[in-house]
Amino acid sequence: MTDFTPRFSLQSEALNCEDSNVWAVSDRAHRLANTGEDVIFLCVGDPNFDTPEPILDFARARLGVGRTHYSPAAGEPMLQRAIADIESKVSPHPCNPDDVVVFPGGTNAIYAVLSCLLNPGEEIVIPEPMYIGYVPICDSLRLSVKRVACPAEKDFAFDVEAIKAAISEQTRVVMINTPVNPTGAMATPGQLRALAADCRERGIWLVCDEMYSMITFARRHTSLRTAAEALDNIVVIDGLSKSHAMSGWRLGWAVARGPLVERLAQFAGATIFGCPQFIQEAAAFALEFDSYFVKQMRDAYKRRRDLIVARIGRIPGLNCYSPEAGMFVMVDVSEVAASGQEFAEALLDAERVSVLPGAPFGRSAVNHVRLTLAAEEAELTRALDRIERFVTHGCRQVS
């Protein structure tokens, strides 16, 4: 009998070739913690809050009445209406429930949207630093990614002119993220309006990932759908993972217009066959009765941001700016280490604090590490004490 030689698709091979260093520090930290080491994790963006109890109660009630069957491919009407109502309240453009397609998480929504808009080899323009999850999606779809730097020297500020300059005749899609993971930068309404108009004039899709839309500090988020003057080339993606501490519920959505909505519904029907009924209806409830709980979490994130920024500002050799939004603070370690990767590795070795190196987010962040706000203030203080001790007494050896 001959040996069986497994053969895999190009899509799976692309995923298998993903940069192994992305979570290397975090993985090693977990191994250390499993041996009993006192490791502090500041690397992952999973909210450390429990899902609010009223949302849990509503989900239990929907389970109790049998909402456990197949759902329409585009989503449950109750959730589509809730999302459309929110969009209509904040936008000059009315939103119809039929403009909404529901997916199991924002990442899946992004995958579906890009699958429907781009063929292998076609060009997508993305500003960086960017969400790490975009990389495997674009790799698996075999897209040509053109990255546009938003430099640390300008606090990673959104740069519409740089994005417009990067668009070529080969560009099919521009994808932006505001507020940005990992930097917390936010685009202004004017910037969004200008970019939307430019993309429309060139016949290009503009996709906006707005997953952190409800976690803002200095000013309110403005959706691309609100800022754009016309919507026929616009796609907005959002979800409840961050804002409602519902990351494990896997619930996100895309809002678009016309033929694309039909394509997205067909894609959802063919690949996921709908999301669970009771989860969608609990999400609709969450969107309708969420103001108190979202504010509580947002206020906690703001206190944690202020704590980190103040402490980092007192540690010689480290620098950061105060992000406008999101769940992270980017720390510049260029004065004390050769790169964010070396700093993160050495910090874990010396002080058992796990932070995420910046390089996987893009070249603009190579000298940075990302610290999460998803930890209690006491835990953040403990971690910052260790970071200060590390920089003060031992870090120079990795520079």
MIZALUM-211894 format. One line per field, with one value per residue (C-alpha): x, y, z. Coordinates in Angstrom, 2 decimals, always signed. Layout:
BEGIN
x = (X_...)
y = (Y_...)
z = (Z_...)
This chain:
BEGIN
x = (+0.00_+1.42_+1.58_-1.09_+0.30_-2.07_-2.71_-4.20_-5.72_-3.80_-6.18_-5.22_-1.55_-1.80_-3.21_-0.52_+2.15_+0.91_+3.68_+4.44_+5.75_+2.37_+1.40_+4.79_+5.28_+1.70_+1.95_+5.15_+3.52_+0.68_+3.15_+4.89_+1.57_+0.67_+3.79_+2.69_+4.54_+2.87_+2.35_+0.39_-1.30_-1.65_-1.78_-5.31_-8.32_-10.96_-13.08_-12.58_-16.22_-19.01_-21.87_-24.49_-26.97_-30.12_-28.72_-28.07_-31.60_-33.09_-31.02_-32.17_-35.77_-35.42_-33.85_-36.82_-39.34_-37.46_-35.52_-32.94_-33.74_-32.45_-32.36_-32.82_-29.48_-29.34_-30.35_-33.31_-35.73_-35.63_-31.87_-31.91_-34.51_-32.51_-29.35_-31.26_-32.92_-29.54_-28.11_-31.17_-30.97_-27.36_-27.28_-28.98_-29.49_-32.40_-31.41_-33.72_-33.54_-32.89_-29.59_-28.24_-26.62_-25.68_-22.54_-20.89_-18.54_-16.99_-14.05_-16.39_-18.28_-15.01_-14.14_-17.55_-17.43_-13.94_-14.90_-17.79_-15.82_-12.40_-10.91_-7.53_-4.70_-6.78_-5.63_-6.90_-5.53_-5.36_-3.85_-1.48_-0.99_-3.93_-5.84_-3.81_-6.84_-6.83_-3.61_-4.84_-8.09_-6.25_-3.71_-6.38_-8.21_-4.83_-5.31_-2.67_-2.44_-1.08_-0.36_-0.45_+1.64_+0.13_+3.40_+3.93_+5.49_+2.01_+0.33_-0.76_-3.27_-5.65_-4.20_-6.75_-4.32_-1.87_-4.67_-5.89_-2.34_-1.94_-4.99_-4.02_-5.84_-5.57_-7.28_-10.70_-11.28_-10.08_-10.59_-10.28_-10.77_-12.03_-11.51_-8.31_-7.14_-4.40_-3.82_-7.17_-6.95_-10.23_-11.10_-13.00_-16.34_-14.64_-11.95_-14.51_-16.65_-13.67_-12.43_-15.91_-16.37_-12.94_-13.51_-16.95_-15.58_-12.97_-15.52_-13.93_-15.56_-14.88_-15.22_-15.10_-14.52_-16.17_-15.89_-14.79_-17.45_-18.94_-15.63_-14.59_-13.32_-12.63_-15.43_-18.16_-17.55_-18.86_-19.80_-18.71_-22.36_-23.21_-20.37_-20.64_-22.87_-23.74_-23.87_-23.74_-20.01_-20.06_-19.90_-19.89_-18.98_-19.66_-20.53_-20.99_-17.79_-16.03_-18.76_-21.02_-18.46_-19.96_-16.82_-17.74_-21.25_-19.79_-22.16_-21.32_-22.90_-22.39_-24.53_-24.56_-26.87_-28.41_-26.79_-23.99_-26.52_-27.94_-24.45_-23.64_-26.90_-26.14_-22.62_-23.94_-26.53_-23.92_-21.23_-22.85_-26.55_-27.54_-26.56_-28.35_-31.79_-31.52_-28.14_-29.42_-32.48_-30.36_-28.14_-31.20_-32.19_-28.65_-28.69_-32.00_-31.21_-27.45_-26.73_-26.09_-23.86_-21.86_-21.22_-20.00_-17.51_-16.42_-15.79_-13.71_-11.63_-11.06_-9.79_-7.46_-6.21_-5.47_-3.66_-1.42_-0.67_+0.22_+2.51_+4.24_+4.85_+6.87_+9.11_+12.29_+12.76_+9.12_+6.62_+2.97_+0.12_-3.37_-5.65_-9.01_-10.79_-10.50_-9.06_-5.30_-2.34_+0.65_+3.96_+7.08_+10.11_+12.65_+14.81_+15.34_+15.12_+15.98_+12.35_+9.00_+9.63_+12.88_+11.31_+8.33_+10.53_+12.88_+10.03_+8.43_+11.76_+12.60_+9.24_+6.65_+4.52_+3.12_+2.58_+2.06_+4.90_+3.86_+5.47_+2.55_+0.32_+2.61_+5.98_+4.75_+4.47_+7.69_+9.19_+6.05_+4.28_+0.52_-0.95_-4.59_-7.11_-8.92_-7.54_-8.51_-6.74_-4.98_-3.61_-2.54_-0.75_+1.08_+2.12_+3.25_+5.34_+7.10_+7.56_+9.06_+11.43_+12.41_+13.16_+14.93_+17.15_+17.44_+16.14_+19.31_+20.80_+18.28_+18.85)
y = (+0.00_+3.41_+6.29_+8.93_+12.37_+15.12_+17.95_+21.26_+24.28_+27.46_+29.19_+26.95_+27.19_+30.98_+30.72_+28.20_+30.70_+33.42_+35.17_+32.88_+35.77_+37.48_+35.65_+34.13_+36.23_+35.63_+31.88_+31.69_+33.69_+31.19_+28.32_+30.07_+30.69_+27.02_+26.10_+28.33_+31.54_+34.83_+36.26_+39.45_+39.48_+42.83_+41.48_+40.47_+42.69_+40.51_+42.64_+41.57_+42.39_+39.84_+40.27_+42.41_+40.29_+41.64_+40.47_+37.03_+36.92_+37.82_+35.15_+32.54_+33.56_+33.21_+29.78_+28.88_+29.60_+27.52_+30.13_+27.52_+26.81_+27.96_+31.68_+33.60_+33.88_+37.67_+37.72_+37.76_+40.63_+41.75_+42.36_+43.81_+46.35_+47.25_+47.89_+49.83_+51.99_+52.92_+53.76_+55.85_+57.81_+58.94_+59.28_+61.61_+58.51_+56.27_+52.65_+49.80_+46.49_+44.86_+46.80_+44.69_+41.26_+39.46_+37.34_+35.35_+38.16_+41.20_+39.24_+36.90_+39.92_+41.36_+38.03_+37.86_+41.44_+41.10_+37.73_+39.40_+42.44_+41.12_+38.38_+36.76_+39.10_+42.28_+45.29_+46.53_+49.64_+49.53_+52.11_+50.77_+50.14_+47.85_+45.10_+41.89_+39.91_+41.60_+39.82_+36.20_+37.27_+39.01_+36.18_+33.49_+35.43_+35.98_+39.73_+42.28_+44.51_+48.04_+49.42_+53.14_+54.28_+56.46_+57.40_+57.25_+60.73_+62.07_+59.96_+57.51_+60.12_+59.17_+60.51_+60.84_+62.40_+59.51_+57.00_+58.83_+59.00_+55.23_+54.41_+53.18_+52.01_+48.49_+49.34_+47.75_+48.39_+50.76_+49.43_+51.66_+51.15_+53.90_+53.94_+52.08_+48.86_+49.15_+52.92_+54.37_+57.05_+58.33_+59.76_+63.05_+63.46_+65.66_+63.08_+60.33_+62.47_+63.38_+59.80_+58.45_+61.01_+60.28_+56.52_+56.91_+59.15_+56.49_+53.66_+52.03_+50.38_+51.91_+49.51_+50.79_+48.56_+50.36_+47.67_+50.16_+52.73_+52.78_+52.99_+56.61_+59.13_+62.61_+62.82_+60.68_+58.34_+59.37_+56.48_+56.44_+55.90_+59.17_+61.17_+59.98_+61.95_+58.87_+55.24_+53.10_+52.31_+52.24_+49.24_+49.57_+46.69_+46.63_+44.26_+43.78_+41.98_+44.97_+47.45_+44.94_+42.42_+39.82_+38.60_+34.95_+35.41_+35.89_+38.49_+41.14_+42.68_+44.54_+47.45_+48.15_+48.95_+47.23_+44.32_+43.91_+43.15_+40.38_+38.96_+39.09_+37.32_+34.64_+34.26_+33.97_+31.43_+29.31_+29.45_+29.83_+29.19_+31.85_+32.76_+31.38_+32.88_+33.41_+35.15_+37.52_+38.41_+38.96_+41.24_+43.22_+43.58_+44.69_+47.41_+48.75_+48.74_+49.20_+52.83_+52.31_+49.25_+50.64_+53.86_+51.92_+49.97_+53.02_+54.99_+52.11_+51.97_+55.73_+55.47_+52.65_+54.60_+57.59_+55.38_+53.83_+57.10_+58.86_+56.05_+55.59_+59.35_+59.05_+56.20_+57.57_+56.13_+55.21_+57.38_+57.18_+59.42_+59.28_+57.42_+58.93_+55.59_+51.82_+49.33_+49.77_+52.07_+51.97_+52.52_+53.68_+51.73_+52.92_+54.70_+51.57_+48.63_+47.79_+46.91_+46.22_+42.51_+42.56_+44.69_+42.32_+39.23_+40.70_+42.09_+38.67_+37.08_+39.60_+40.60_+38.12_+40.78_+39.87_+42.71_+42.52_+43.62_+46.26_+44.91_+42.63_+45.71_+47.26_+48.93_+52.12_+50.26_+48.23_+50.19_+49.93_+47.48_+47.36_+47.34_+46.34_+48.19_+44.91_+44.47_+45.77_+48.91_+46.98_+44.52_+47.35_+49.03_+45.80_+45.44_+49.04_+48.68_+45.75_+47.63_+50.60_+48.34_+46.58_+49.80_+51.41_+48.49_+46.00_+47.12_+48.80_+45.40_+44.76_+48.10)
z = (+0.00_-0.98_+1.47_+1.24_+0.42_+1.54_-0.92_+0.17_-1.52_-2.23_+0.17_+3.09_+2.17_+2.36_+5.86_+6.82_+5.78_+8.12_+10.04_+12.99_+15.09_+15.50_+18.68_+19.56_+22.71_+23.83_+23.22_+25.22_+28.02_+28.20_+28.40_+31.30_+33.05_+32.66_+34.66_+37.53_+36.63_+37.63_+34.13_+33.47_+30.05_+28.30_+24.78_+23.77_+23.00_+24.62_+27.03_+30.64_+31.44_+31.52_+29.07_+30.90_+32.81_+31.09_+27.73_+29.21_+30.62_+27.25_+25.50_+28.03_+27.46_+23.69_+24.18_+26.36_+23.61_+21.07_+19.08_+18.14_+14.50_+11.13_+10.55_+7.28_+5.49_+5.77_+9.43_+11.77_+11.02_+14.67_+14.51_+11.00_+12.15_+15.29_+13.24_+10.57_+13.24_+14.73_+11.30_+10.43_+13.69_+13.19_+9.41_+6.93_+4.79_+5.84_+6.35_+5.41_+7.32_+3.96_+3.78_+6.68_+6.45_+9.68_+10.11_+12.94_+13.95_+12.32_+10.95_+9.08_+7.76_+6.43_+4.81_+3.15_+1.90_+0.40_-1.11_-2.90_-4.08_-5.14_-7.29_-6.57_-7.54_-7.42_-5.42_-2.08_-0.34_+3.48_+5.87_+8.50_+11.38_+10.78_+12.52_+12.44_+11.27_+7.87_+6.92_+6.87_+5.18_+2.36_+2.13_+1.89_-0.83_-2.56_-2.82_-3.70_-0.63_-0.89_+2.59_+3.33_+6.30_+9.03_+10.80_+14.54_+14.36_+13.58_+16.28_+13.58_+12.36_+9.56_+6.29_+3.49_+1.04_+1.44_+0.89_-2.22_-3.56_-3.13_-5.25_-8.70_-11.82_-10.40_-7.09_-6.63_-2.91_-0.21_+3.31_+6.35_+10.08_+12.38_+15.31_+14.48_+16.07_+17.35_+17.53_+18.59_+15.88_+14.44_+11.04_+10.99_+9.18_+6.60_+5.91_+5.48_+3.20_+1.00_+0.74_-0.03_-2.81_-4.30_-4.30_-5.87_-8.62_-9.42_-9.32_-6.26_-3.25_+0.17_+3.11_+6.70_+9.73_+12.67_+15.34_+18.02_+17.16_+20.67_+22.57_+22.05_+24.59_+23.25_+20.67_+19.23_+16.35_+12.94_+10.71_+7.08_+6.23_+7.99_+6.41_+2.81_+0.46_-1.61_-0.48_-3.62_-3.17_+0.66_+3.03_+6.82_+9.14_+12.88_+15.72_+19.45_+20.45_+21.99_+22.91_+24.68_+25.94_+23.59_+21.81_+22.30_+20.92_+17.42_+16.04_+13.44_+10.36_+7.11_+5.91_+2.18_-0.71_-3.72_-5.55_-3.01_-0.28_-2.45_-3.03_+0.70_+1.58_-0.99_+0.39_+3.94_+2.88_+1.12_+3.82_+7.25_+6.57_+9.07_+12.64_+15.74_+16.25_+20.00_+19.69_+17.02_+19.05_+22.18_+20.07_+18.97_+22.63_+23.49_+20.84_+22.12_+25.85_+25.91_+26.82_+30.55_+30.12_+27.21_+29.12_+32.18_+30.09_+28.09_+31.30_+32.67_+29.48_+29.68_+33.29_+32.27_+29.25_+31.45_+33.97_+31.32_+29.53_+32.79_+33.98_+30.61_+30.54_+33.75_+32.55_+30.89_+27.41_+26.78_+24.92_+23.95_+22.95_+24.44_+21.99_+21.11_+21.14_+21.29_+23.77_+23.33_+23.90_+21.56_+23.36_+21.52_+22.81_+20.22_+22.82_+24.88_+22.45_+18.86_+18.10_+19.70_+19.19_+21.17_+23.90_+24.25_+24.35_+26.96_+29.08_+29.25_+30.18_+32.88_+34.38_+33.11_+31.40_+27.98_+25.48_+21.73_+19.40_+16.89_+13.70_+12.68_+12.51_+9.89_+9.40_+11.07_+14.37_+14.30_+17.22_+19.34_+21.58_+22.15_+25.66_+26.12_+28.28_+28.93_+32.44_+35.87_+37.08_+39.86_+37.30_+35.01_+37.92_+38.72_+35.09_+34.81_+37.98_+36.34_+33.06_+34.90_+36.82_+33.60_+31.72_+34.66_+35.58_+32.79_+29.43_+28.11_+27.42_+24.59_+22.86)
